């Protein structure tokens, strides 16, 4: 199945890409998706934290990553157990700061 991954803000610089089209095995869930993304596309150190992903972006600092599946927060779905479907879009947002 084909799944699109989009990275936003400074996460694009960290990863070295803005968008990927991945060919994944049928039945892949979000947890497995992140394992595959780390192995094959330079995704930084990541750990599952409940219904979210924590990533290591710099100097041993870990941040929660906002993850949307087809525009919906994964916490409103089945979290990392949510199965992906052909044509899905996974959107990744790093933590935002500002004032």
N, C-alpha and C positions, 0 to 999 in steps of 0.2 A: 504494500500500500504506500501511497505517496503522502508525505506530511511536510508542510511548510513550517519553517522556524524563522521567526523574526526577532532580532535583537535591537534594543533601543538605547539611546543616550550613550554614555561612555562605555557601556557594555560592548558596543560595536568595536571600539578600539581595543579593548582587552581581548576579545575573541578573534579579531581580525576579519570579521564578516558581519554583514547586515542581515542577510537572508540566505537560507539554505533550503533546498528541496531534498528531502531524505526519502529513500526507499527502505521501508521498515517491514519486518515480518507481520503478517496479520495477527491481531490479538495483542500487540504491544501495548502496555499501559504506560502511564507517565513515568513511573519509577524506572522501568526498563529503558524508556526513551532517554532519560538523563544518563543512565549508565552508558548507553550507546553513544550519546553525544560527547561524553567525556573521553571515551576510548578513541573515537574516530575524528573528532573535530575540535580538539584543543579546549574543551570546556574546562574551566578551572576546578580545583578541588571543590567538591560539593557533597553535602550530606542531606539526607532526608530529615526534616524536622516537623513531624506531624503532617499537616497538609501543605507544607511549604518546603522550599529548598533553600539551604544556606550555602553561600558560595564564599570562597576565599579570593578576594580581589587584590589585596595588597598587604604586605607586612604582617602576615598572620592575623589580619582583621577579617572577621566573618560577617556577612550581611545577608539579610533575608532578601530573596529574589521574588518579585511579583510575577506570577505565572498565570497567563490566561489561555484557555482553550476555546477557540472559536469565539473570542470576546468575553468569555465568562471566567471569573476567578475560579481556580481549581478547588478552593475551599467550599464553593457553592455546589460542587459536583461531588465526586467520590475521592477528592484529593489525589494523591499519587497512585491510587488504585484505578483511576479513571482510564478506561480503554480508549485508545485512539482509533479513529476511523479514516478510511481513505478520503483524502481531500481536506483533512483537518489542518488548522493553523494554530501553532503554539507560539505565543508572544511572551517575550522575556523583558522585564523591566528591572534595572538595578535600583537600589534605594535612591530616593531623591532627597536633596537637601536644598535649603534656600531660605529666604526670609523676606 
